[in-house]
Amino acid sequence: MAGCRTVSGRVLYVERVDPDGDGDAHFVLVSREGVTAPGISIVDVRHDLRPEPLPGPGARISAAGPVFSGSRGQRQVEAVAVRVHRR
């Protein structure tokens, strides 16, 4: 798929309750890919892909999907696949 990116990294922040109410989760990752900013990638995970339990800060995740602009104009990965790396 054109415009798709894969990102991996440690979770810095999790938005567990989405203000618009559609049930998705947002993860801010420290990642080499730096989709959003140098060293930072934001991943938007739709409701049906949300991992349970939801990983918190320090967890390692990977995600893949197209890059879109978020509600504040930031570049973020709209995940079509998510993997939580369990220890």
PAMI-587020 format. One line per field, with one value per residue (C-alpha): residue number from 1; x, y, z. Coordinates in steps of 0.02 Angstrom, whole numbers. Layout:
# PAMI-587020
num <- NUM:...
xx <- X:...
yy <- Y:...
zz <- Z:...
***
This chain:
# PAMI-587020
num <- 1:2:3:4:5:6:7:8:9:10:11:12:13:14:15:16:17:18:19:20:21:22:23:24:25:26:27:28:29:30:31:32:33:34:35:36:37:38:39:40:41:42:43:44:45:46:47:48:49:50:51:52:53:54:55:56:57:58:59:60:61:62:63:64:65:66:67:68:69:70:71:72:73:74:75:76:77:78:79:80:81:82:83:84:85:86:87
xx <- 0:71:117:125:255:309:362:427:475:444:281:302:118:-51:-214:-331:-492:-511:-598:-700:-776:-738:-645:-473:-311:-160:19:167:325:510:557:699:574:522:360:291:452:635:635:446:304:118:11:-180:-254:-438:-557:-557:-365:-340:-230:-301:-236:-183:7:71:228:386:303:372:253:261:129:105:-12:-32:24:-111:-127:-199:-324:-186:-99:33:89:37:23:-157:-125:-191:-82:-16:98:141:312:289:439
yy <- 0:170:283:141:144:23:91:9:79:105:183:356:398:313:404:270:370:458:628:601:442:321:202:208:222:330:284:403:301:334:264:273:297:469:483:626:713:662:508:512:419:429:276:283:111:90:7:-167:-175:-113:-237:-302:-264:-96:-79:66:172:70:-68:-105:-107:-113:-49:-32:73:227:397:530:698:692:813:938:921:798:653:486:303:244:63:-82:-203:-190:-304:-293:-367:-467:-508
zz <- 0:-49:96:223:361:494:664:822:989:1173:1229:1307:1324:1295:1263:1328:1313:1146:1159:1000:1071:929:1046:967:1066:1028:1070:1072:1038:1049:879:754:614:679:579:686:738:753:865:895:808:850:814:803:838:794:918:839:841:1020:1113:1277:1401:1331:1348:1452:1459:1437:1335:1162:1013:824:704:517:412:306:368:389:474:649:727:765:597:659:549:625:576:560:611:509:610:789:888:1073:1111:1270:1378
***
